[in-house]
Amino acid sequence: RGQLKIAAAAAMAARCRLAARFHRVHGANVRLDASRTRATRVQSFAHGLCFSQEPLAPGQVFLVEIEEKEAGWCGHLRVGLTALDPQSLGTVPEYSLPDLVNMGDTWVFAITRSQNRVAPEGTEVPVRGSPWEPFLLIGRLRIPRDTLVGRSRPGRYSHLLDDLYKSNVLPATARRSRIGVLYAPQPDGTADMHILINGEDMGASARRLPAARPLYAVVDVFASTKSVRVIPVEYGFPSLQTLCRLIIQKHVVHRLAIDGLDLPPPLKSFCQHE
């Protein structure tokens, strides 16, 4: 049974590496880099729609990091899932909300400081897990948390961010924040869509998605979000290096204090920056 789990994790990792890029079909104002892992909206505030290269597997996270912001616009990144094949779109809509959603079989939410958390009827929203736990658990899904977490660069004022760093790392819409989307299969054959923000599960943002159909990730590089990069998510056990970093970060006052530790420079950099 253990070998089957290892094989399944390896297969998921291989699939995620291949799928961790954007589809060739995208909005009119989007420019992709040569690797199709970075999407930049080059003008205006709209026509920024992007899709995952491949449909997602159950439990597979499509994760992006906000690389550039643009002042002067209201609104932020929008993410979700669609059962529409991007290749079949005659014209990519100007907006994910409401244009793409109005085409049907699409579920998209705007990323804000207060997120959609939908609890089943008669129950309360579950308590959020500790950011220091190495795995994020969503039903039967077990996802290494470390890659999911966005972190500010240490600098002159980085100690002011350390309370955020320890609780939820960065504000959802900040530069270097990491936003992911996945779907979790349910016993009735449908799926719940979950949005992840810096390693934290926002809960089921949409329910009863058609899990039997291919579901593509939707990323709308909208308004104040100017550029995002796809981050491959590694599945499996956290490395010893990652576990050591979590312990070091947990026991220092703030990340600038890591400079004073008797550690090799590459390890200091790894603990501070990643």
Secondary structure, DSSP 8 states (H G I E B T S, - for coil): -HHHHHHHHHHHHHHHHHH-SB-S---TTEEE-TTS-EEEE-SSS---EEEBSS---TT--EEEEEEEE-TT-----EEEEESS-GGG-SS--S-IIIIIHHTSSEEEEE--SS---B--TTS-------TT-SEEEETTEEEESGGG-------TTGGGGHHHHHHTSS-TTSTT-EEEEEEEE-TTS-EEEEEEETTEEEEEEEEEE-TTS--EEEEE--TTEEEEEEE----S---HHHHHHHHHHHTSSSGGGGGGSS--HHHHHHHHH-
